[in-house]
Amino acid sequence: MTAAEIDRVFDPFFTTRLGRGGTGLGLSVVHGIITDHDGQISIKSTPGIGTSITFSIPLAGNELN
């Protein structure tokens, strides 16, 4: 993905799969779920090579007393 695509990748209905299916809702929904659970999501991409999406969420029941 290009830098411009990465900037928009979490926008609802944004897709890079024109003509090949996809609604552009998947990453938008995932982003909402991850951030609602105090998590983080990041993207690294090299155009023509590939894209990695990494996320983390806190361990449940890991509250500090």
Backbone as JSON Lines, residues from 0, in Angstrom:
{"i":0,"aa":"M","n":[0.84,-1.18,0.0],"ca":[0.0,0.0,0.0],"c":[0.88,1.24,0.0]}
{"i":1,"aa":"T","n":[0.39,2.25,-0.62],"ca":[1.09,3.53,-0.62],"c":[0.82,4.26,0.7]}
{"i":2,"aa":"A","n":[1.6,5.3,0.97],"ca":[1.39,6.1,2.18],"c":[-0.01,6.72,2.2]}
{"i":3,"aa":"A","n":[-0.49,7.14,1.04],"ca":[-1.84,7.73,0.96],"c":[-2.91,6.69,1.29]}
{"i":4,"aa":"E","n":[-2.72,5.46,0.86],"ca":[-3.68,4.4,1.18],"c":[-3.64,4.06,2.67]}
{"i":5,"aa":"I","n":[-2.45,4.02,3.24],"ca":[-2.33,3.72,4.67],"c":[-3.04,4.8,5.49]}
{"i":6,"aa":"D","n":[-2.96,6.05,5.07],"ca":[-3.63,7.14,5.78],"c":[-5.15,6.96,5.82]}
{"i":7,"aa":"R","n":[-5.69,6.23,4.85],"ca":[-7.15,6.07,4.75],"c":[-7.64,4.68,5.09]}
{"i":8,"aa":"V","n":[-6.75,3.76,5.38],"ca":[-7.11,2.35,5.47],"c":[-8.18,2.05,6.53]}
{"i":9,"aa":"F","n":[-8.3,2.86,7.57],"ca":[-9.32,2.62,8.59],"c":[-10.6,3.39,8.33]}
{"i":10,"aa":"D","n":[-10.68,4.13,7.23],"ca":[-11.91,4.84,6.87],"c":[-12.97,3.84,6.41]}
{"i":11,"aa":"P","n":[-14.21,3.98,6.9],"ca":[-15.28,3.1,6.42],"c":[-15.43,3.19,4.9]}
{"i":12,"aa":"F","n":[-15.59,2.06,4.27],"ca":[-15.83,1.9,2.83],"c":[-14.61,2.18,1.96]}
{"i":13,"aa":"F","n":[-13.43,2.41,2.56],"ca":[-12.22,2.55,1.75],"c":[-11.71,1.15,1.42]}
{"i":14,"aa":"T","n":[-11.4,0.92,0.16],"ca":[-10.87,-0.37,-0.27],"c":[-9.82,-0.19,-1.36]}
{"i":15,"aa":"T","n":[-8.86,-1.08,-1.37],"ca":[-7.87,-1.12,-2.45],"c":[-8.21,-2.27,-3.4]}
{"i":16,"aa":"R","n":[-9.32,-2.94,-3.16],"ca":[-9.7,-4.12,-3.94],"c":[-10.77,-3.8,-4.99]}
{"i":17,"aa":"L","n":[-10.67,-2.68,-5.63],"ca":[-11.65,-2.3,-6.65],"c":[-11.74,-3.38,-7.72]}
{"i":18,"aa":"G","n":[-12.96,-3.79,-8.02],"ca":[-13.18,-4.79,-9.06],"c":[-12.88,-6.21,-8.62]}
{"i":19,"aa":"R","n":[-12.41,-6.4,-7.39],"ca":[-12.09,-7.74,-6.9],"c":[-12.87,-8.09,-5.64]}
{"i":20,"aa":"G","n":[-13.91,-7.33,-5.35],"ca":[-14.7,-7.59,-4.15],"c":[-14.2,-6.8,-2.97]}
{"i":21,"aa":"G","n":[-14.92,-6.9,-1.9],"ca":[-14.56,-6.17,-0.69],"c":[-15.42,-4.93,-0.54]}
{"i":22,"aa":"T","n":[-15.82,-4.68,0.7],"ca":[-16.69,-3.53,0.97],"c":[-15.95,-2.37,1.61]}
{"i":23,"aa":"G","n":[-14.75,-2.63,2.13],"ca":[-14.01,-1.59,2.81],"c":[-14.44,-1.38,4.24]}
{"i":24,"aa":"L","n":[-15.13,-2.35,4.81],"ca":[-15.57,-2.22,6.19],"c":[-14.71,-3.01,7.17]}
{"i":25,"aa":"G","n":[-13.99,-3.99,6.72],"ca":[-13.25,-4.89,7.6],"c":[-12.29,-4.2,8.54]}
{"i":26,"aa":"L","n":[-11.34,-3.42,8.01],"ca":[-10.35,-2.78,8.87],"c":[-10.96,-1.66,9.71]}
{"i":27,"aa":"S","n":[-12.01,-1.04,9.22],"ca":[-12.71,-0.02,10.0],"c":[-13.33,-0.66,11.24]}
{"i":28,"aa":"V","n":[-13.97,-1.8,11.07],"ca":[-14.59,-2.52,12.19],"c":[-13.51,-3.01,13.16]}
{"i":29,"aa":"V","n":[-12.46,-3.61,12.62],"ca":[-11.36,-4.11,13.47],"c":[-10.76,-2.97,14.29]}
{"i":30,"aa":"H","n":[-10.52,-1.83,13.65],"ca":[-9.96,-0.67,14.35],"c":[-10.86,-0.26,15.51]}
{"i":31,"aa":"G","n":[-12.15,-0.22,15.27],"ca":[-13.09,0.14,16.33],"c":[-13.06,-0.83,17.49]}
{"i":32,"aa":"I","n":[-13.01,-2.12,17.21],"ca":[-12.99,-3.13,18.26],"c":[-11.69,-3.03,19.07]}
{"i":33,"aa":"I","n":[-10.58,-2.93,18.37],"ca":[-9.28,-2.87,19.06],"c":[-9.2,-1.63,19.94]}
{"i":34,"aa":"T","n":[-9.56,-0.47,19.41],"ca":[-9.45,0.76,20.21],"c":[-10.48,0.8,21.34]}
{"i":35,"aa":"D","n":[-11.65,0.2,21.14],"ca":[-12.64,0.12,22.21],"c":[-12.14,-0.7,23.39]}
{"i":36,"aa":"H","n":[-11.18,-1.58,23.14],"ca":[-10.62,-2.42,24.19],"c":[-9.23,-1.93,24.62]}
{"i":37,"aa":"D","n":[-8.98,-0.64,24.4],"ca":[-7.72,0.0,24.8],"c":[-6.5,-0.62,24.13]}
{"i":38,"aa":"G","n":[-6.68,-1.11,22.92],"ca":[-5.58,-1.71,22.18],"c":[-4.98,-0.76,21.17]}
{"i":39,"aa":"Q","n":[-3.99,-1.27,20.46],"ca":[-3.32,-0.5,19.42],"c":[-3.24,-1.34,18.16]}
{"i":40,"aa":"I","n":[-3.27,-0.67,17.01],"ca":[-3.15,-1.34,15.73],"c":[-2.22,-0.5,14.85]}
{"i":41,"aa":"S","n":[-1.31,-1.17,14.14],"ca":[-0.37,-0.44,13.28],"c":[-0.19,-1.19,11.97]}
{"i":42,"aa":"I","n":[0.24,-0.45,10.96],"ca":[0.41,-1.01,9.62],"c":[1.8,-0.65,9.11]}
{"i":43,"aa":"K","n":[2.47,-1.63,8.53],"ca":[3.72,-1.41,7.82],"c":[3.54,-2.0,6.43]}
{"i":44,"aa":"S","n":[3.93,-1.25,5.41],"ca":[3.72,-1.72,4.05],"c":[4.86,-1.29,3.14]}
{"i":45,"aa":"T","n":[5.2,-2.19,2.23],"ca":[6.15,-1.9,1.17],"c":[5.41,-2.16,-0.14]}
{"i":46,"aa":"P","n":[5.11,-1.11,-0.91],"ca":[4.36,-1.3,-2.16],"c":[5.01,-2.36,-3.05]}
{"i":47,"aa":"G","n":[4.17,-3.24,-3.55],"ca":[4.63,-4.32,-4.43],"c":[5.21,-5.51,-3.7]}
{"i":48,"aa":"I","n":[5.42,-5.4,-2.39],"ca":[6.0,-6.49,-1.61],"c":[4.96,-7.09,-0.65]}
{"i":49,"aa":"G","n":[4.4,-6.26,0.21],"ca":[3.4,-6.77,1.15],"c":[3.11,-5.79,2.27]}
{"i":50,"aa":"T","n":[2.13,-6.17,3.06],"ca":[1.66,-5.33,4.15],"c":[1.5,-6.18,5.4]}
{"i":51,"aa":"S","n":[1.92,-5.63,6.55],"ca":[1.73,-6.29,7.84],"c":[0.87,-5.4,8.73]}
{"i":52,"aa":"I","n":[-0.1,-6.01,9.36],"ca":[-0.95,-5.31,10.31],"c":[-0.75,-5.99,11.65]}
{"i":53,"aa":"T","n":[-0.38,-5.21,12.65],"ca":[-0.11,-5.73,13.98],"c":[-1.05,-5.06,14.97]}
{"i":54,"aa":"F","n":[-1.59,-5.86,15.88],"ca":[-2.44,-5.27,16.91],"c":[-2.11,-5.89,18.25]}
{"i":55,"aa":"S","n":[-2.43,-5.15,19.29],"ca":[-2.28,-5.65,20.65],"c":[-3.45,-5.15,21.48]}
{"i":56,"aa":"I","n":[-3.88,-5.98,22.39],"ca":[-4.93,-5.6,23.34],"c":[-4.46,-6.02,24.73]}
{"i":57,"aa":"P","n":[-4.86,-5.29,25.76],"ca":[-4.44,-5.64,27.11],"c":[-5.01,-6.98,27.54]}
{"i":58,"aa":"L","n":[-4.28,-7.67,28.37],"ca":[-4.71,-8.93,28.93],"c":[-5.9,-8.7,29.86]}
{"i":59,"aa":"A","n":[-6.97,-9.45,29.68],"ca":[-8.14,-9.31,30.53],"c":[-7.8,-9.68,31.97]}
{"i":60,"aa":"G","n":[-8.32,-8.93,32.92],"ca":[-8.09,-9.23,34.32],"c":[-6.7,-8.85,34.8]}
{"i":61,"aa":"N","n":[-6.01,-8.01,34.03],"ca":[-4.65,-7.62,34.37],"c":[-4.62,-6.25,35.04]}
{"i":62,"aa":"E","n":[-5.67,-5.92,35.77],"ca":[-5.74,-4.63,36.44],"c":[-4.73,-4.6,37.59]}
{"i":63,"aa":"L","n":[-4.12,-3.45,37.77],"ca":[-3.2,-3.28,38.88],"c":[-3.97,-2.82,40.11]}
{"i":64,"aa":"N","n":[-3.65,-3.34,41.26],"ca":[-4.34,-2.95,42.5],"c":[-3.61,-1.84,43.19]}
